[in-house]
Amino acid sequence: MNRASFFGHIGLLFTVLVILSSCGKRDSAVDLVTFPLHGIVTEVDTAASRVTVRHDEIPNYMPAMAMPFKVKNPALLRGLAPGDSIGATLAVSRTESWLETLQVLHKGEQMQVLSADQIEFQHLVREGEEIPDLRLLNQDGKTLRISDFRGKALALTFVYTRCPLPDFCIRMSEHFRQTQQALKSDRSVDGRWHLLTISFDPSFDRPSVLKQYGRNYGADFSDWDFGTDPDTSGKDLASFADGFGLSYAPSEGLIDHNLRTVVVDPRGRLVKVFQGNEWKSEELVEALRRAAG
């Protein structure tokens, strides 16, 4: 399958659900698709009811990668530890995903915990500080910099286009779609805002892929750019993302990541960082309006 047809299939979630009904088990009454999932636990967060699993490929849906999954039944996490081999059922609806069942297949050895002096600490950008002037390649193959958006309130988020889960990158892109629609209808901030979606998968998400991805979300590229590191190694992008607490680990086709969305004022200073995926697009719209003045 070539890249264009791939993104025609997964760019919008309702399209994903229609196509994947033949790949997983689908409950048509609730638009729910389920898939068997097997992998190794790398982290257990009982407070957030999440478990990170380095899982095998789910054929025709998601490549092998490490991802944090929501678990609605806290009892499933009891006794679970990093290193455990598990079998689970991944449930995917139109708006969220979670592990419906989870069974330990084999208890693993305790994973190594690094000491403080073995960890390279993040250098976080603080509110009010100017953010780094990252160089990017956008959906048209044009080189741009963060400083090109000076004079406007800027919202930027991080995704990778192959991410298939509705409550991760797809939700971030849908939030941006809603934000663009809301701000375009608000004449009080006309011309004083911009959206920027940054891919942390530069080896795959080249300009043509980014352009198709943006089209899938109805993006008006005049005020919503999609960019990635011009260098496919992504070294500069990794350093930039680290400043906002974004962590991602591409390795052998795996991408384990959290979520960060950033608001920057017209002078290039950090205003706010939205962490995770529990916020609403209305909150981003309001933050951009305030930042725009």
MOUR-V419248 format. One record per residue. N is the residue number from 1. RES is the residue in three letters. PHI is phi as a letter, one per 20 degrees, with the letter a starting at -180 (999 if undefined). NEAR is the number of other C-alpha atoms within 10 Angstrom. Layout:
# MOUR-V419248
n=N res=RES phi=PHI near=NEAR
n=N res=RES phi=PHI near=NEAR
This chain:
# MOUR-V419248
n=1 res=MET phi=999 near=5
n=2 res=ASN phi=e near=6
n=3 res=ARG phi=f near=13
n=4 res=ALA phi=f near=13
n=5 res=SER phi=f near=10
n=6 res=PHE phi=g near=13
n=7 res=PHE phi=f near=19
n=8 res=GLY phi=f near=15
n=9 res=HIS phi=e near=18
n=10 res=ILE phi=d near=23
n=11 res=GLY phi=f near=22
n=12 res=LEU phi=d near=19
n=13 res=LEU phi=f near=19
n=14 res=PHE phi=f near=16
n=15 res=THR phi=f near=12
n=16 res=VAL phi=g near=20
n=17 res=LEU phi=f near=22
n=18 res=VAL phi=f near=14
n=19 res=ILE phi=f near=15
n=20 res=LEU phi=e near=19
n=21 res=SER phi=f near=16
n=22 res=SER phi=e near=11
n=23 res=CYS phi=d near=15
n=24 res=GLY phi=d near=21
n=25 res=LYS phi=e near=14
n=26 res=ARG phi=d near=20
n=27 res=ASP phi=d near=12
n=28 res=SER phi=f near=11
n=29 res=ALA phi=f near=6
n=30 res=VAL phi=c near=9
n=31 res=ASP phi=l near=15
n=32 res=LEU phi=d near=19
n=33 res=VAL phi=d near=23
n=34 res=THR phi=c near=21
n=35 res=PHE phi=c near=20
n=36 res=PRO phi=f near=15
n=37 res=LEU phi=c near=19
n=38 res=HIS phi=c near=23
n=39 res=GLY phi=r near=22
n=40 res=ILE phi=d near=23
n=41 res=VAL phi=f near=24
n=42 res=THR phi=d near=19
n=43 res=GLU phi=b near=19
n=44 res=VAL phi=c near=20
n=45 res=ASP phi=d near=14
n=46 res=THR phi=f near=15
n=47 res=ALA phi=f near=7
n=48 res=ALA phi=e near=11
n=49 res=SER phi=l near=17
n=50 res=ARG phi=c near=20
n=51 res=VAL phi=c near=23
n=52 res=THR phi=e near=20
n=53 res=VAL phi=c near=25
n=54 res=ARG phi=e near=21
n=55 res=HIS phi=d near=22
n=56 res=ASP phi=f near=17
n=57 res=GLU phi=f near=15
n=58 res=ILE phi=d near=17
n=59 res=PRO phi=g near=11
n=60 res=ASN phi=m near=11
n=61 res=TYR phi=c near=18
n=62 res=MET phi=b near=14
n=63 res=PRO phi=f near=17
n=64 res=ALA phi=g near=18
n=65 res=MET phi=a near=21
n=66 res=ALA phi=d near=24
n=67 res=MET phi=b near=23
n=68 res=PRO phi=e near=21
n=69 res=PHE phi=d near=18
n=70 res=LYS phi=f near=21
n=71 res=VAL phi=c near=22
n=72 res=LYS phi=f near=16
n=73 res=ASN phi=d near=13
n=74 res=PRO phi=g near=13
n=75 res=ALA phi=f near=12
n=76 res=LEU phi=f near=18
n=77 res=LEU phi=e near=19
n=78 res=ARG phi=f near=9
n=79 res=GLY phi=m near=10
n=80 res=LEU phi=f near=21
n=81 res=ALA phi=b near=21
n=82 res=PRO phi=g near=19
n=83 res=GLY phi=o near=20
n=84 res=ASP phi=f near=22
n=85 res=SER phi=e near=21
n=86 res=ILE phi=c near=20
n=87 res=GLY phi=d near=17
n=88 res=ALA phi=b near=17
n=89 res=THR phi=d near=16
n=90 res=LEU phi=e near=22
n=91 res=ALA phi=d near=22
n=92 res=VAL phi=c near=23
n=93 res=SER phi=d near=20
n=94 res=ARG phi=f near=17
n=95 res=THR phi=c near=15
n=96 res=GLU phi=b near=15
n=97 res=SER phi=c near=22
n=98 res=TRP phi=a near=21
n=99 res=LEU phi=e near=22
n=100 res=GLU phi=f near=17
n=101 res=THR phi=c near=16
n=102 res=LEU phi=b near=19
n=103 res=GLN phi=c near=15
n=104 res=VAL phi=f near=20
n=105 res=LEU phi=e near=14
n=106 res=HIS phi=b near=12
n=107 res=LYS phi=f near=15
n=108 res=GLY phi=e near=16
n=109 res=GLU phi=f near=10
n=110 res=GLN phi=f near=10
n=111 res=MET phi=f near=13
n=112 res=GLN phi=f near=8
n=113 res=VAL phi=d near=7
n=114 res=LEU phi=f near=8
n=115 res=SER phi=f near=7
n=116 res=ALA phi=g near=8
n=117 res=ASP phi=f near=7
n=118 res=GLN phi=e near=8
n=119 res=ILE phi=d near=8
n=120 res=GLU phi=e near=7
n=121 res=PHE phi=f near=9
n=122 res=GLN phi=f near=14
n=123 res=HIS phi=d near=12
n=124 res=LEU phi=f near=14
n=125 res=VAL phi=f near=19
n=126 res=ARG phi=e near=15
n=127 res=GLU phi=g near=14
n=128 res=GLY phi=n near=14
n=129 res=GLU phi=e near=13
n=130 res=GLU phi=f near=15
n=131 res=ILE phi=e near=20
n=132 res=PRO phi=g near=16
n=133 res=ASP phi=e near=13
n=134 res=LEU phi=f near=16
n=135 res=ARG phi=e near=20
n=136 res=LEU phi=c near=22
n=137 res=LEU phi=d near=22
n=138 res=ASN phi=e near=26
n=139 res=GLN phi=f near=22
n=140 res=ASP phi=e near=15
n=141 res=GLY phi=m near=15
n=142 res=LYS phi=e near=11
n=143 res=THR phi=e near=14
n=144 res=LEU phi=c near=17
n=145 res=ARG phi=c near=15
n=146 res=ILE phi=g near=17
n=147 res=SER phi=f near=15
n=148 res=ASP phi=f near=11
n=149 res=PHE phi=e near=20
n=150 res=ARG phi=g near=18
n=151 res=GLY phi=n near=16
n=152 res=LYS phi=c near=22
n=153 res=ALA phi=f near=27
n=154 res=LEU phi=c near=29
n=155 res=ALA phi=d near=26
n=156 res=LEU phi=c near=20
n=157 res=THR phi=c near=23
n=158 res=PHE phi=d near=25
n=159 res=VAL phi=b near=24
n=160 res=TYR phi=c near=22
n=161 res=THR phi=f near=23
n=162 res=ARG phi=e near=19
n=163 res=CYS phi=f near=17
n=164 res=PRO phi=d near=20
n=165 res=LEU phi=e near=24
n=166 res=PRO phi=f near=21
n=167 res=ASP phi=d near=22
n=168 res=PHE phi=d near=22
n=169 res=CYS phi=f near=23
n=170 res=ILE phi=f near=24
n=171 res=ARG phi=f near=20
n=172 res=MET phi=f near=23
n=173 res=SER phi=f near=24
n=174 res=GLU phi=f near=18
n=175 res=HIS phi=g near=20
n=176 res=PHE phi=f near=24
n=177 res=ARG phi=f near=19
n=178 res=GLN phi=f near=16
n=179 res=THR phi=f near=21
n=180 res=GLN phi=f near=21
n=181 res=GLN phi=f near=15
n=182 res=ALA phi=f near=13
n=183 res=LEU phi=f near=20
n=184 res=LYS phi=f near=15
n=185 res=SER phi=e near=10
n=186 res=ASP phi=d near=10
n=187 res=ARG phi=f near=9
n=188 res=SER phi=f near=12
n=189 res=VAL phi=d near=17
n=190 res=ASP phi=g near=11
n=191 res=GLY phi=m near=15
n=192 res=ARG phi=d near=21
n=193 res=TRP phi=b near=25
n=194 res=HIS phi=b near=22
n=195 res=LEU phi=d near=26
n=196 res=LEU phi=b near=22
n=197 res=THR phi=d near=23
n=198 res=ILE phi=d near=25
n=199 res=SER phi=e near=25
n=200 res=PHE phi=d near=27
n=201 res=ASP phi=c near=22
n=202 res=PRO phi=f near=20
n=203 res=SER phi=f near=14
n=204 res=PHE phi=d near=16
n=205 res=ASP phi=e near=24
n=206 res=ARG phi=e near=22
n=207 res=PRO phi=g near=20
n=208 res=SER phi=f near=15
n=209 res=VAL phi=f near=18
n=210 res=LEU phi=f near=27
n=211 res=LYS phi=f near=21
n=212 res=GLN phi=f near=21
n=213 res=TYR phi=f near=25
n=214 res=GLY phi=f near=22
n=215 res=ARG phi=f near=15
n=216 res=ASN phi=f near=16
n=217 res=TYR phi=d near=16
n=218 res=GLY phi=m near=13
n=219 res=ALA phi=f near=21
n=220 res=ASP phi=e near=15
n=221 res=PHE phi=f near=17
n=222 res=SER phi=f near=9
n=223 res=ASP phi=c near=15
n=224 res=TRP phi=b near=20
n=225 res=ASP phi=d near=22
n=226 res=PHE phi=c near=28
n=227 res=GLY phi=b near=29
n=228 res=THR phi=b near=30
n=229 res=ASP phi=f near=25
n=230 res=PRO phi=g near=22
n=231 res=ASP phi=e near=14
n=232 res=THR phi=f near=15
n=233 res=SER phi=f near=13
n=234 res=GLY phi=m near=17
n=235 res=LYS phi=f near=12
n=236 res=ASP phi=f near=14
n=237 res=LEU phi=f near=22
n=238 res=ALA phi=f near=16
n=239 res=SER phi=f near=16
n=240 res=PHE phi=f near=20
n=241 res=ALA phi=f near=22
n=242 res=ASP phi=g near=16
n=243 res=GLY phi=f near=16
n=244 res=PHE phi=d near=23
n=245 res=GLY phi=n near=17
n=246 res=LEU phi=e near=21
n=247 res=SER phi=c near=17
n=248 res=TYR phi=b near=19
n=249 res=ALA phi=c near=15
n=250 res=PRO phi=f near=13
n=251 res=SER phi=b near=10
n=252 res=GLU phi=l near=8
n=253 res=GLY phi=n near=10
n=254 res=LEU phi=e near=18
n=255 res=ILE phi=c near=21
n=256 res=ASP phi=d near=16
n=257 res=HIS phi=b near=22
n=258 res=ASN phi=d near=19
n=259 res=LEU phi=c near=19
n=260 res=ARG phi=b near=20
n=261 res=THR phi=c near=21
n=262 res=VAL phi=c near=19
n=263 res=VAL phi=d near=23
n=264 res=VAL phi=c near=30
n=265 res=ASP phi=e near=25
n=266 res=PRO phi=f near=19
n=267 res=ARG phi=e near=18
n=268 res=GLY phi=n near=23
n=269 res=ARG phi=d near=21
n=270 res=LEU phi=f near=21
n=271 res=VAL phi=d near=21
n=272 res=LYS phi=b near=20
n=273 res=VAL phi=c near=19
n=274 res=PHE phi=e near=17
n=275 res=GLN phi=e near=15
n=276 res=GLY phi=m near=14
n=277 res=ASN phi=c near=16
n=278 res=GLU phi=e near=9
n=279 res=TRP phi=e near=12
n=280 res=LYS phi=d near=14
n=281 res=SER phi=f near=19
n=282 res=GLU phi=f near=13
n=283 res=GLU phi=f near=13
n=284 res=LEU phi=f near=21
n=285 res=VAL phi=g near=20
n=286 res=GLU phi=f near=13
n=287 res=ALA phi=f near=20
n=288 res=LEU phi=f near=27
n=289 res=ARG phi=f near=17
n=290 res=ARG phi=f near=13
n=291 res=ALA phi=f near=23
n=292 res=ALA phi=f near=20
n=293 res=GLY phi=n near=12
